[in-house]
Amino acid sequence: MKKTLYLMRHGQTLFNVRKKIQGFCDAPLTELGIYQAQVAGDYFKKNGITFGAAYSSTSERACDTLELITDMPYTRLKGLKEWNFGTFEGESEDLNPPLPYGDFFAGFGGEREMDFRARLVETMESIMSQEDHDAVLAVSHGAACAQFARHWEANSKTGPIKGLKNCCILKFEYENGHFTLVDFMNHDFAKV
C-alpha cells in the first residue's frame, strides 16, 4: 500500500537571516518564519491534506514550525535533526566549504555525510513502516531534506532538487521500503 510523507524544512530563523551555520544549535523563528509556517499550514488545509501522524526534529525551530501548521500531537525525534557541523556551528556561512561537503565537518567534530544520510533514511523508514501512518508530516531541516532526497534521487519523479527554501515541502510516496519524490513545493515569499 502506498503511503505519503510530507517532509518540510522549518521556517526562517534568526540564524538564517544572520547567515549563521545552525546544525545542532538552534535559533528562534523570525516573524517571516512564523508567516512561512502559517502559509504552509494553509496550503495543507486548502488542499484537504490531513495527517495520521506528525513528527519533528527535536530542534525548537522545527517544533515551532510544526505547531504553527497543525495542533495535532506529534513526536520529536533526534533522527530528524540537522547535520551536526561540529565546531562550525554558530559560525558564519561563508566558512562553509564548496558543495558537496562530503566528510569535511567530521574533521571538526561533526557528522560524516553518509552517516548523516543513513540516520535520516533509517528514521524515515521507521516512521513510515508503522501500520497507521498513511499520511505523515515530518518537519526537519535544509540539509536533512536535501540529503534524504539525494538518497532517493534515482526514484524521483521531479528530478534533482535545488534551492530548498524555508518551509519548502517535499512530497514522497512510500511503498515496499522505497521512497519516491513526487512533488516539491517552494512557496514564494519574495514579496513579503
C-alpha positions as a LaTeX table, in Angstrom:
\begin{tabular}{lrrr}
\hline
Residue & $x$ (\AA) & $y$ (\AA) & $z$ (\AA) \\
\hline
Met1 & 0.00 & 0.00 & 0.00 \\
Lys2 & 1.27 & 3.45 & $-0.94$ \\
Lys3 & 1.76 & 5.91 & 1.88 \\
Thr4 & 2.60 & 9.62 & 1.73 \\
Leu5 & 5.32 & 11.53 & 3.56 \\
Tyr6 & 5.33 & 15.32 & 3.57 \\
Leu7 & 8.86 & 16.31 & 4.57 \\
Met8 & 9.34 & 20.00 & 5.34 \\
Arg9 & 12.10 & 22.40 & 6.20 \\
His10 & 11.45 & 24.67 & 9.19 \\
Gly11 & 10.60 & 28.37 & 8.85 \\
Gln12 & 13.18 & 31.13 & 8.65 \\
Thr13 & 15.23 & 31.67 & 11.82 \\
Leu14 & 17.37 & 34.44 & 13.21 \\
Phe15 & 20.48 & 32.43 & 12.20 \\
Asn16 & 19.15 & 32.14 & 8.62 \\
Val17 & 18.87 & 35.92 & 8.48 \\
Arg18 & 22.32 & 36.40 & 10.01 \\
Lys19 & 23.82 & 33.73 & 7.66 \\
Lys20 & 24.97 & 31.51 & 10.54 \\
Ile21 & 25.52 & 27.76 & 10.39 \\
Gln22 & 22.88 & 26.14 & 12.61 \\
Gly23 & 23.15 & 22.35 & 12.62 \\
Phe24 & 22.51 & 21.01 & 16.12 \\
Cys25 & 22.46 & 24.51 & 17.65 \\
Asp26 & 19.21 & 26.44 & 17.44 \\
Ala27 & 17.76 & 29.87 & 16.78 \\
Pro28 & 14.18 & 31.14 & 17.07 \\
Leu29 & 11.83 & 31.63 & 14.15 \\
Thr30 & 11.61 & 35.17 & 12.80 \\
Glu31 & 8.30 & 36.89 & 12.04 \\
Leu32 & 8.77 & 35.79 & 8.43 \\
Gly33 & 9.47 & 32.22 & 9.62 \\
Ile34 & 6.20 & 32.22 & 11.56 \\
Tyr35 & 4.36 & 33.52 & 8.50 \\
Gln36 & 6.01 & 30.86 & 6.28 \\
Ala37 & 4.78 & 28.11 & 8.60 \\
Gln38 & 1.27 & 29.59 & 8.54 \\
Val39 & 1.33 & 29.67 & 4.72 \\
Ala40 & 2.40 & 26.00 & 4.67 \\
Gly41 & $-0.41$ & 25.17 & 7.09 \\
Asp42 & $-2.88$ & 26.99 & 4.83 \\
Tyr43 & $-1.56$ & 25.02 & 1.84 \\
Phe44 & $-2.35$ & 21.73 & 3.57 \\
Lys45 & $-5.82$ & 22.94 & 4.67 \\
Lys46 & $-6.75$ & 24.34 & 1.22 \\
Asn47 & $-5.74$ & 21.08 & $-0.42$ \\
Gly48 & $-7.60$ & 18.90 & 2.08 \\
Ile49 & $-4.38$ & 17.24 & 3.24 \\
Thr50 & $-4.64$ & 15.67 & 6.68 \\
Phe51 & $-2.10$ & 13.63 & 8.60 \\
Gly52 & $-2.38$ & 10.43 & 10.56 \\
Ala53 & 0.86 & 11.24 & 12.37 \\
Ala54 & 3.30 & 14.13 & 12.74 \\
Tyr55 & 6.99 & 14.22 & 13.64 \\
Ser56 & 9.55 & 16.92 & 14.25 \\
Ser57 & 13.24 & 17.24 & 14.79 \\
Thr58 & 13.99 & 17.94 & 18.45 \\
Ser59 & 15.23 & 21.41 & 17.45 \\
Glu60 & 12.94 & 24.21 & 18.62 \\
Arg61 & 12.78 & 25.81 & 15.18 \\
Ala62 & 11.29 & 22.61 & 13.72 \\
Cys63 & 8.88 & 22.04 & 16.63 \\
Asp64 & 7.66 & 25.63 & 16.47 \\
Thr65 & 7.11 & 25.31 & 12.71 \\
Leu66 & 5.07 & 22.12 & 13.14 \\
Glu67 & 2.98 & 23.66 & 15.92 \\
Leu68 & 2.09 & 26.56 & 13.63 \\
Ile69 & 0.99 & 24.15 & 10.89 \\
Thr70 & $-1.17$ & 21.83 & 12.97 \\
Asp71 & $-2.40$ & 21.47 & 16.52 \\
Met72 & $-2.28$ & 17.67 & 16.40 \\
Pro73 & 0.01 & 15.82 & 18.83 \\
Tyr74 & 3.42 & 14.98 & 17.41 \\
Thr75 & 6.58 & 13.09 & 18.25 \\
Arg76 & 10.02 & 14.71 & 18.50 \\
Leu77 & 12.84 & 12.59 & 17.05 \\
Lys78 & 16.58 & 13.18 & 17.25 \\
Gly79 & 16.89 & 11.24 & 13.99 \\
Leu80 & 15.29 & 14.20 & 12.16 \\
Lys81 & 17.88 & 16.71 & 13.44 \\
Glu82 & 20.05 & 18.70 & 11.09 \\
Trp83 & 23.59 & 17.71 & 10.09 \\
Asn84 & 25.99 & 18.11 & 13.01 \\
Phe85 & 28.52 & 20.68 & 11.74 \\
Gly86 & 30.85 & 20.34 & 14.73 \\
Thr87 & 32.84 & 23.45 & 15.67 \\
Phe88 & 31.43 & 25.30 & 12.65 \\
Glu89 & 28.04 & 25.62 & 14.36 \\
Gly90 & 27.11 & 29.22 & 15.09 \\
Glu91 & 29.83 & 30.46 & 12.72 \\
Ser92 & 29.34 & 32.44 & 9.51 \\
Glu93 & 28.08 & 30.50 & 6.48 \\
Asp94 & 30.95 & 31.92 & 4.43 \\
Leu95 & 33.20 & 29.42 & 6.27 \\
Asn96 & 31.37 & 26.52 & 4.61 \\
Pro97 & 33.48 & 24.62 & 2.07 \\
Pro98 & 32.22 & 24.38 & $-1.51$ \\
Leu99 & 29.49 & 21.78 & $-2.14$ \\
Pro100 & 29.42 & 18.85 & $-1.86$ \\
Tyr101 & 30.52 & 18.91 & 1.80 \\
Gly102 & 31.31 & 15.20 & 1.98 \\
Asp103 & 33.09 & 14.38 & 5.23 \\
Phe104 & 34.54 & 17.87 & 5.75 \\
Phe105 & 32.71 & 18.51 & 9.04 \\
Ala106 & 33.73 & 15.14 & 10.53 \\
Gly107 & 37.24 & 16.58 & 10.88 \\
Phe108 & 35.80 & 19.25 & 13.18 \\
Gly109 & 33.64 & 17.09 & 15.46 \\
Gly110 & 30.65 & 16.88 & 13.10 \\
Glu111 & 28.99 & 14.06 & 11.21 \\
Arg112 & 30.20 & 12.22 & 8.13 \\
Glu113 & 27.88 & 12.80 & 5.19 \\
Met114 & 26.90 & 9.14 & 4.70 \\
Asp115 & 26.37 & 8.66 & 8.46 \\
Phe116 & 24.06 & 11.68 & 8.44 \\
Arg117 & 22.20 & 10.39 & 5.39 \\
Ala118 & 21.87 & 6.89 & 6.88 \\
Arg119 & 20.43 & 8.39 & 10.09 \\
Leu120 & 17.74 & 10.19 & 8.10 \\
Val121 & 16.87 & 7.20 & 5.94 \\
Glu122 & 16.64 & 4.90 & 8.95 \\
Thr123 & 14.44 & 7.41 & 10.80 \\
Met124 & 12.07 & 7.94 & 7.85 \\
Glu125 & 11.79 & 4.20 & 7.18 \\
Ser126 & 10.99 & 3.60 & 10.84 \\
Ile127 & 8.28 & 6.27 & 10.74 \\
Met128 & 6.66 & 5.12 & 7.51 \\
Ser129 & 6.77 & 1.40 & 8.26 \\
Gln130 & 4.21 & 1.85 & 11.04 \\
Glu131 & 0.78 & 0.49 & 10.14 \\
Asp132 & $-1.34$ & 3.55 & 10.91 \\
His133 & 0.92 & 6.01 & 9.07 \\
Asp134 & $-0.77$ & 6.51 & 5.69 \\
Ala135 & $-0.08$ & 10.28 & 5.56 \\
Val136 & 2.71 & 11.74 & 7.68 \\
Leu137 & 4.09 & 15.24 & 8.23 \\
Ala138 & 7.75 & 15.46 & 9.27 \\
Val139 & 9.43 & 18.83 & 9.92 \\
Ser140 & 13.20 & 18.82 & 9.65 \\
His141 & 15.98 & 20.97 & 8.17 \\
Gly142 & 17.50 & 22.13 & 4.89 \\
Ala143 & 20.49 & 19.81 & 4.62 \\
Ala144 & 18.44 & 16.95 & 6.10 \\
Cys145 & 15.73 & 17.33 & 3.44 \\
Ala146 & 18.34 & 17.62 & 0.69 \\
Gln147 & 20.31 & 14.57 & 1.83 \\
Phe148 & 17.19 & 12.44 & 2.16 \\
Ala149 & 16.02 & 13.47 & $-1.33$ \\
Arg150 & 19.50 & 12.79 & $-2.72$ \\
His151 & 19.44 & 9.27 & $-1.31$ \\
Trp152 & 16.25 & 8.53 & $-3.28$ \\
Glu153 & 17.12 & 10.64 & $-6.34$ \\
Ala154 & 17.07 & 7.63 & $-8.71$ \\
Asn155 & 13.37 & 7.17 & $-7.83$ \\
Ser156 & 12.49 & 10.87 & $-8.14$ \\
Lys157 & 9.69 & 11.94 & $-10.47$ \\
Thr158 & 10.76 & 15.59 & $-10.15$ \\
Gly159 & 14.48 & 15.25 & $-10.91$ \\
Pro160 & 17.20 & 16.69 & $-8.68$ \\
Ile161 & 16.01 & 19.36 & $-6.27$ \\
Lys162 & 17.77 & 22.65 & $-5.63$ \\
Gly163 & 17.14 & 25.72 & $-3.55$ \\
Leu164 & 15.23 & 24.31 & $-0.59$ \\
Lys165 & 13.74 & 27.48 & 0.87 \\
Asn166 & 12.38 & 27.71 & 4.40 \\
Cys167 & 9.08 & 25.81 & 4.72 \\
Cys168 & 9.53 & 24.02 & 1.39 \\
Ile169 & 7.54 & 20.79 & 1.15 \\
Leu170 & 8.82 & 17.57 & $-0.36$ \\
Lys171 & 6.09 & 15.04 & $-1.06$ \\
Phe172 & 7.24 & 11.42 & $-1.12$ \\
Glu173 & 5.32 & 8.26 & $-1.80$ \\
Tyr174 & 6.44 & 5.27 & 0.26 \\
Glu175 & 5.86 & 1.70 & $-0.89$ \\
Asn176 & 7.74 & $-1.59$ & $-0.40$ \\
Gly177 & 10.54 & 0.10 & 1.54 \\
His178 & 11.22 & 2.74 & $-1.13$ \\
Phe179 & 10.55 & 6.47 & $-1.25$ \\
Thr180 & 9.71 & 8.32 & $-4.47$ \\
Leu181 & 9.78 & 12.11 & $-4.59$ \\
Val182 & 6.59 & 13.05 & $-6.44$ \\
Asp183 & 6.35 & 16.78 & $-5.77$ \\
Phe184 & 8.49 & 19.65 & $-4.48$ \\
Met185 & 6.97 & 22.97 & $-3.42$ \\
Asn186 & 8.87 & 26.14 & $-2.62$ \\
His187 & 6.44 & 28.89 & $-1.62$ \\
Asp188 & 7.31 & 32.34 & $-2.95$ \\
Phe189 & 7.97 & 34.64 & 0.00 \\
Ala190 & 9.93 & 37.21 & $-2.05$ \\
Lys191 & 7.11 & 39.76 & $-1.92$ \\
Val192 & 6.69 & 39.58 & 1.85 \\
\hline
\end{tabular}
